[in-house]
Amino acid sequence: MLKFNNRKLSYEALANLKLAKKGIVSISPLRRINHLLATGHITTVINKKDNSIKVYDYIRTVSRYIGINHTTILNYSNTNKWLKDTYFITRNKK
């Protein structure tokens, strides 16, 4: 606990802590993105090079498999374009 006593918080962080104590939760854009990632979309990845189709429960698992950021996965799944001219990504609600 001692290591937290000497930390310095930004003005924004202090304001969010005060709101949290009052029971008001601020919704940041990053929090919205994390919520979208955790709401249960089934993600299907079609690999054109080896003709395989893989189904994933989480977008972050897809990003680890391909080796690219999860926001890029979201963008490509929304635009229906081929990623790296190899992967076609679609998402469906559970």
C-alpha positions in Angstrom: 0.0 0.0 0.0 2.9 2.4 0.6 3.8 2.5 -3.1 0.3 4.0 -3.9 0.7 6.8 -1.2 3.3 8.6 -3.2 1.8 8.4 -6.7 0.7 11.6 -8.5 -2.6 11.5 -10.3 -3.6 13.7 -13.2 -6.4 16.2 -12.9 -8.6 14.0 -15.1 -7.9 10.9 -12.9 -8.7 12.8 -9.8 -12.0 14.0 -11.3 -12.9 10.4 -12.3 -12.2 9.2 -8.8 -14.4 11.8 -7.3 -17.2 10.9 -9.7 -16.8 7.2 -8.8 -17.1 7.9 -5.1 -20.4 9.6 -5.9 -21.5 6.6 -7.9 -21.3 8.3 -11.2 -19.3 6.3 -13.8 -17.7 8.2 -16.7 -17.9 6.5 -20.0 -14.7 7.1 -22.0 -14.3 6.1 -25.6 -11.7 3.5 -24.6 -14.2 2.0 -22.2 -16.8 1.8 -25.0 -14.4 0.0 -27.2 -13.6 -2.5 -24.4 -17.3 -3.1 -23.9 -17.8 -3.8 -27.6 -14.9 -6.3 -27.5 -16.4 -8.1 -24.5 -20.1 -8.3 -25.7 -19.8 -11.7 -27.3 -19.2 -11.5 -31.0 -18.3 -14.6 -32.9 -15.5 -13.8 -35.2 -14.8 -15.9 -38.3 -11.4 -15.6 -40.1 -11.0 -17.0 -43.6 -7.4 -17.6 -44.6 -7.0 -17.4 -48.4 -3.5 -18.9 -48.4 -4.2 -22.2 -46.7 -8.0 -22.2 -47.3 -8.8 -22.6 -43.6 -11.8 -21.1 -41.8 -11.4 -20.5 -38.0 -14.0 -19.3 -35.6 -13.1 -17.3 -32.5 -15.1 -16.1 -29.5 -13.0 -13.0 -28.9 -11.5 -10.4 -31.2 -8.4 -10.2 -29.1 -7.8 -13.9 -29.8 -8.0 -13.1 -33.5 -5.5 -10.3 -33.1 -3.1 -12.6 -31.4 -3.5 -15.2 -34.1 -2.9 -12.7 -36.9 -0.4 -10.6 -35.0 -2.2 -7.3 -35.5 -4.0 -4.8 -33.2 -7.6 -5.6 -32.3 -8.9 -2.2 -33.5 -7.6 -3.0 -37.0 -9.5 -6.3 -36.8 -12.6 -4.3 -35.9 -12.1 -2.0 -38.8 -11.6 -4.8 -41.3 -14.6 -6.7 -40.0 -16.8 -3.7 -40.5 -15.5 -2.8 -44.0 -15.5 -6.3 -45.5 -12.0 -5.9 -47.0 -9.2 -8.5 -47.1 -6.6 -7.9 -44.4 -3.0 -8.3 -45.7 -4.6 -9.8 -48.8 -4.9 -13.0 -46.9 -7.5 -12.8 -44.1 -11.2 -12.1 -44.5 -12.9 -11.3 -41.1 -16.6 -11.3 -40.3 -18.3 -10.8 -36.9 -21.7 -12.1 -35.8 -23.6 -11.6 -32.5 -23.9 -14.7 -30.3 
